[in-house]
Amino acid sequence: MPRLADHEQRRHQITNAARRVIASGGLEAATFQSVAAEAGVSVRLVQYYFGTKREFLLATHRAVMVRAATRFARELAALGESATPRDILRTLFTELLPLDDARRDDSIVLGAFHHATLTGAEIGAADTLGAPRFVVDTTAEQLRRLRIAETPIAARALELDAQLIASTVGGLVQGFLVDCPATEDAAELLDRLLDRMLEP
C-alpha cells in the first residue's frame, strides 16, 4: 500500500517554489502555473493545498518569516543565557540583512510583498505587519533592559528609538539589495548604529 503523502512537506515544497519564483520575478510572476512548474507538481495539487492565489502567497510570506525566525532562534541559542541586549539585537539584525543567497532571496520576497501592500494588490498591509511589529517589539524589549523608563516621556522615547532602529535596519536591507558591494560594510554599519542608539 503506497505511503500517504506528508501534507506539511508538500506544502513546504510548494511555498519554497513560490519563494523562488517571487525572488526571481516578483509577486506578479507567482501564478498557480509558475509555482506548480517550479515545484514539479500539478496545478491541481497547488490548488488543492492553497485554494486561491492569495492563500499560497500568504503561506509563502509566513514560510519566509519562519525561516528567518528559525535562523534567529538558532543563533540566539548559540549566544547562551549571558547574551546582552546588544548581542541579541545584533544577532537579530544580522539575520535580517541580505548577506548570503538565502537571506538575499528572502529580503527580495519580503520587498515584493511590501510593494504589493502599497499598490493595493492582493496583499494588504494588515497581512504583513506581524514581522515588522516583532522586530520593533523585540528592539523595545532589549532597550528596556538597558534603560530605566520611569516616566511616560522616557517610555515614549524608548518606543520611538525602537521604531527608529528597526526602520534604519529595514533601510539597510533595501540598500544592500541594490548595492551588493556595500554588504562588506554591513557589520561596521550595524555596530555604528547600535553604538549610537544603545548609549544610556
C-alpha positions as CSV (number, residue, x, y, z in Angstrom):
1,M,0.0,0.0,0.0
2,P,1.6,3.3,-1.0
3,R,2.6,5.7,1.8
4,L,0.3,8.7,2.2
5,A,1.9,12.0,1.2
6,D,3.2,14.1,4.1
7,H,1.0,17.1,3.7
8,E,3.2,19.6,5.6
9,Q,6.2,18.5,3.4
10,R,4.1,19.1,0.3
11,R,3.0,22.5,1.4
12,H,6.6,23.3,2.3
13,Q,7.7,22.2,-1.2
14,I,5.1,24.5,-2.8
15,T,5.8,27.5,-0.7
16,N,9.6,27.1,-1.3
17,A,8.9,27.0,-5.0
18,A,6.7,30.2,-4.7
19,R,9.5,31.9,-2.8
20,R,12.0,31.1,-5.6
21,V,9.5,32.3,-8.3
22,I,8.9,35.6,-6.4
23,A,12.6,36.1,-5.7
24,S,13.4,35.9,-9.4
25,G,10.3,37.5,-11.0
26,G,8.4,39.4,-8.3
27,L,4.9,38.8,-6.9
28,E,3.2,39.0,-10.2
29,A,5.2,36.1,-11.5
30,A,3.8,33.8,-8.8
31,T,0.8,32.1,-10.5
32,F,-0.6,28.6,-10.0
33,Q,1.1,27.6,-13.2
34,S,4.6,29.0,-12.5
35,V,4.6,27.8,-8.9
36,A,3.5,24.3,-9.9
37,A,6.2,24.1,-12.6
38,E,8.9,25.3,-10.2
39,A,7.7,22.8,-7.5
40,G,7.4,19.9,-10.1
41,V,3.8,19.2,-9.2
42,S,0.5,19.7,-11.0
43,V,-1.5,22.9,-10.9
44,R,-4.4,20.9,-9.4
45,L,-2.2,19.9,-6.5
46,V,-1.3,23.6,-5.8
47,Q,-4.9,24.4,-5.9
48,Y,-5.7,21.6,-3.6
49,Y,-3.4,22.8,-0.9
50,F,-4.0,26.5,-1.5
51,G,-7.4,27.3,-2.9
52,T,-6.6,30.8,-4.1
53,K,-3.5,32.7,-5.2
54,R,-3.9,34.9,-2.1
55,E,-3.7,31.8,0.1
56,F,-0.5,30.5,-1.3
57,L,1.0,34.0,-1.3
58,L,0.2,34.4,2.4
59,A,1.5,30.9,3.1
60,T,4.8,31.8,1.3
61,H,5.1,35.0,3.3
62,R,4.6,33.0,6.6
63,A,7.2,30.5,5.4
64,V,9.8,33.2,4.8
65,M,9.1,34.5,8.3
66,V,9.5,31.1,9.8
67,R,12.9,30.7,8.0
68,A,14.1,34.0,9.5
69,A,12.8,33.1,12.9
70,T,14.5,29.7,12.8
71,R,17.8,31.3,11.9
72,F,17.4,33.9,14.7
73,A,16.5,31.3,17.3
74,R,19.5,29.1,16.3
75,E,21.9,32.0,16.6
76,L,20.3,33.2,19.8
77,A,20.6,29.8,21.4
78,A,24.3,29.8,20.5
79,L,24.8,33.1,22.4
80,G,23.6,31.4,25.6
81,E,21.8,32.9,28.7
82,S,24.5,35.5,29.2
83,A,23.7,37.3,26.0
84,T,23.5,41.1,26.4
85,P,20.8,43.3,24.8
86,R,23.3,44.4,22.2
87,D,24.2,40.8,21.5
88,I,20.6,39.9,20.9
89,L,19.8,42.9,18.7
90,R,23.0,42.5,16.7
91,T,22.1,38.8,16.1
92,L,18.5,39.7,15.1
93,F,19.5,42.4,12.7
94,T,22.3,40.3,11.2
95,E,19.8,37.6,10.3
96,L,17.7,40.2,8.5
97,L,20.4,41.6,6.3
98,P,20.9,40.0,2.9
99,L,24.4,38.7,3.5
100,D,24.1,35.4,1.7
101,D,21.9,34.0,-1.1
102,A,19.2,32.6,1.2
103,R,18.8,35.9,3.1
104,R,19.0,37.9,-0.1
105,D,16.2,35.9,-1.7
106,D,14.1,36.3,1.5
107,S,14.7,40.0,1.5
108,I,13.6,40.3,-2.1
109,V,10.5,38.3,-1.4
110,L,9.6,40.5,1.6
111,G,10.2,43.6,-0.5
112,A,7.8,42.3,-3.2
113,F,5.2,41.8,-0.5
114,H,5.8,45.3,0.8
115,H,5.4,46.7,-2.7
116,A,2.1,44.8,-3.1
117,T,0.7,46.4,0.1
118,L,1.5,49.8,-1.4
119,T,-0.2,49.2,-4.7
120,G,-3.4,47.7,-3.5
121,A,-2.7,44.2,-5.0
122,E,-4.0,41.0,-3.4
123,I,-2.0,41.6,-0.2
124,G,-2.8,44.3,2.3
125,A,-0.7,45.9,4.9
126,A,-2.5,44.0,7.7
127,D,-1.3,40.8,6.1
128,T,2.4,41.6,6.6
129,L,2.6,43.7,9.7
130,G,3.4,40.8,12.1
131,A,7.1,40.6,11.2
132,P,7.9,44.4,11.5
133,R,6.0,44.5,14.7
134,F,8.0,41.6,16.1
135,V,11.3,43.4,15.2
136,V,10.1,46.7,16.9
137,D,8.8,44.9,19.9
138,T,12.0,42.9,20.3
139,T,14.1,46.0,20.0
140,A,12.0,47.8,22.5
141,E,12.3,44.9,25.0
142,Q,16.1,45.0,24.8
143,L,16.1,48.8,25.2
144,R,14.1,48.4,28.3
145,R,16.7,46.0,29.7
146,L,19.3,48.8,29.2
147,R,17.2,51.8,30.3
148,I,15.0,52.8,33.2
149,A,11.9,54.3,31.7
150,E,10.2,55.7,34.9
151,T,8.2,58.4,33.2
152,P,5.8,58.5,30.2
153,I,8.3,60.7,28.4
154,A,11.1,58.2,28.8
155,A,8.8,55.3,27.8
156,R,7.7,57.1,24.7
157,A,11.4,57.9,23.8
158,L,12.2,54.2,24.2
159,E,9.4,53.2,21.8
160,L,10.4,55.8,19.3
161,D,14.0,54.6,19.4
162,A,12.9,51.1,18.8
163,Q,11.0,52.1,15.7
164,L,13.9,54.2,14.5
165,I,16.4,51.3,14.9
166,A,14.1,48.9,13.1
167,S,13.4,51.3,10.3
168,T,17.1,52.0,9.9
169,V,17.8,48.3,9.6
170,G,15.0,48.0,7.1
171,G,16.6,50.7,5.0
172,L,20.0,48.9,5.2
173,V,18.3,45.7,3.9
174,Q,16.9,47.5,0.9
175,G,20.1,49.4,0.2
176,F,22.2,46.2,0.3
177,L,19.9,44.6,-2.2
178,V,20.7,47.3,-4.7
179,D,24.4,47.9,-3.8
180,C,25.8,44.4,-3.2
181,P,29.4,45.6,-2.6
182,A,28.2,47.7,0.4
183,T,27.4,44.5,2.2
184,E,31.1,44.4,3.1
185,D,30.3,47.3,5.4
186,A,27.3,45.6,7.0
187,A,29.0,44.7,10.3
188,E,30.6,48.1,10.7
189,L,27.3,49.9,9.9
190,L,25.3,47.8,12.2
191,D,27.8,48.2,15.1
192,R,27.8,52.0,14.5
193,L,24.0,52.1,14.7
194,L,24.0,50.1,17.9
195,D,26.8,52.2,19.4
196,R,24.8,55.3,18.8
197,M,21.3,54.0,19.8
198,L,22.2,51.9,22.8
199,E,24.0,54.6,24.7
200,P,22.5,55.2,28.1
